[in-house]
Each structure stands twice: as structure tokens, then as C-alpha cells.
């Protein structure tokens, strides 16, 4: 009778152990799966409102089916949605352009010779993430308001560098830059923590070998640190591309005023205004569905291109 080989014995022993060991792990994922289904997929039933002539207070079964009426209205000549979509895409693109800033901040913090000073810089730069947008707007208002703003008091009142006070918060030509810089100031330090953790995971022997070869700090950062954190940067970039149309609500709602309405209105504030303020729930739901579909398309497209070019992906 032939004796079983060593590989067959290992296979016969490991197979039941592997199944038995994986079952508790699968069981642990069940609650999270149910939570995801309950809070992310069950509410998708509300998307049916976009295809109905719905009014608050009536049952969905009683609402009249209108097909793609509200989706056609999104791109009609009487709709502001085209302008809103432009603002959202421009602001998202500006945020993507500045995505390397947290990387540079993380590299500078990790290269500081004084660890105490590095901790202070990291704390100071990450603190704005815990500040509400109301406080952020108050800070910008105290600096740039036309009456009591510190900038106008200095440039107009004392130095006389400008001929008249400037109202930058109500100047449409400054709106996109203000919102981009405000978002960067609030989130850069917190995002840098992720890159600092990625830098800590790089093999320190590479830096030691680079020092032996005579590489300075800039060369080490260029040839070791940046390639080492590139997978983390790629993943965060893909996530940001998928969220291009989902850039936030609070900051644009707080900074909004009538003078800059055409430059600061984004999809999230637009759906709020059309749905909850004007009670046009079907139209606002259609706008939200469009945003979700475009976000999914952007995410899969960026993931596909990144996988072809770099071999990295999140799916």
C-alpha cells in the first residue's frame, strides 16, 4: 500500500484547522456587514423619490411616477445645476492639486532634529482638524472683514498700501482660493499624521545605508521616503478622486453669502437648499443620485488607470 507523501499529510492536517480557524473571523464580520447594509443600502430605497412626483406627507405608493423628468431638469436651461457642478469640480480639482502638501509637511516634521519641536509642530498643525467650521469662519472674518478685519486695519488704516478697504470674503474672484486654503489649513496637519505613520514603517537600514553613501537629507527624502510612502499616497488619492463631488457641506454653507453665491454653491449645499428649504425633494434626490453615480465612475476609472500605470489599486 503506498505511503502518503509529506505534502499530502500536511494538506490533510491543515485543511480542517484552517476552516475551523477562519469561521470565528468570518463571524466577527457579520455585525459590521449588517450595519453597512442597514445604514448604507436600505436607505437607497429613498432614491425612488427621484422618479416620483413626491410631496412630503404622502405615501410613496401614492406618488405619481414621472420617469426621468427630474434628471432632465438637472441639465435644462432653467437649472443652476451646471453652475453648481462646475464649482464642485473646480474646488475638488484644487484640493487634489494641493494633496502633496501633507506629504511635504510629514517629511519636514520627521526630518526635524529636535523631537520636541517636531511634536509641537505636529500638534499645532493637526489641531485645526478638531475646530468647527464656525470657528474657522470667525477667524477668517476677524482677519478679512471690511470693517474690523485685521488685514484692512493694517494695509488700509496704518500702512496705506491700498486705496480702500477690501472685502475679500465677498469677492467672487477670491472665493475658490479662500475655500481651498481654508480646507488645506484645516486638514493638512491631520492628513500628515497618516504619512508620518507610513514613514515610520520604512526600513531604517535604508537611511543608514544612504548616510554611509553620503546622501544628504534631501536626497534621502527623494529616493527613500517618497517612494516608501507612495502606496499610501496612491490610496488616499484614489479615495479623494472618488469623493471629488462629495467635498463637504459645512464650510461652503458657513462661508456662503449672496455676493459669492455663483462661486461657492456646491452640490451638497444645492441639494440642501432645493430639498429642505424649497421642499423640492424629488429634484434634490435626483441631484444626489447623479453625484453618487459620477463619484462611483470616477473612483473605478481612477482605480483602473492607477492599476495599469503603477500596479497599485484599492479594488
WOFEN-V235032 format. One record per pair of residues at least 6 apart in sequence whose ideal C-beta (glycine too) atoms are under 6 Angstrom apart, sorted by the first residue. I is the first residue (numbers start at 1). GAP is how many residues later the second one is. D is the distance in whole Angstrom. If there is no record, write none. Layout:
I	GAP	D
I	GAP	D
This chain:
47	242	6
49	232	6
49	233	5
49	236	4
50	20	6
50	232	6
50	235	4
50	236	4
50	239	5
52	11	4
52	13	6
53	10	6
53	11	4
53	13	5
54	9	5
54	227	6
54	228	5
70	212	5
70	213	5
70	216	4
71	215	5
73	6	6
74	7	5
84	181	5
84	183	6
84	186	5
87	178	6
87	179	5
88	157	6
88	178	5
88	179	5
91	156	6
92	152	4
92	155	5
94	86	4
98	86	5
101	87	5
102	86	5
102	89	4
102	90	4
103	92	5
105	83	6
105	87	4
106	86	4
106	89	4
106	90	5
107	114	5
107	118	6
109	9	5
109	12	6
109	13	5
110	89	5
111	106	5
112	6	4
125	64	3
126	63	4
126	64	5
128	57	6
128	58	5
129	61	4
133	117	4
133	118	5
133	121	5
137	117	5
137	118	6
143	6	6
143	7	5
143	8	6
144	7	6
144	24	5
144	25	5
146	19	5
146	21	4
152	13	4
155	6	5
155	7	5
156	6	5
156	9	5
168	6	5
170	87	6
170	89	4
172	88	5
172	91	5
175	85	5
175	88	4
175	89	5
195	34	5
198	31	4
198	34	4
199	26	6
199	30	6
202	26	4
206	18	5
207	13	6
210	10	5
231	81	6
234	78	5
235	79	6
238	64	5
238	65	6
238	76	5
241	57	5
241	61	4
242	53	6
242	56	6
242	57	3
244	54	6
245	22	6
245	46	5
245	49	6
245	50	5
249	19	4
252	12	5
252	14	5
252	17	5
253	16	5
256	8	5
267	24	5
271	13	4
271	16	5
271	17	5
274	6	5
274	9	6
274	10	4
275	6	5
275	9	3
303	10	5
303	12	5
306	6	6
306	7	6
307	6	4
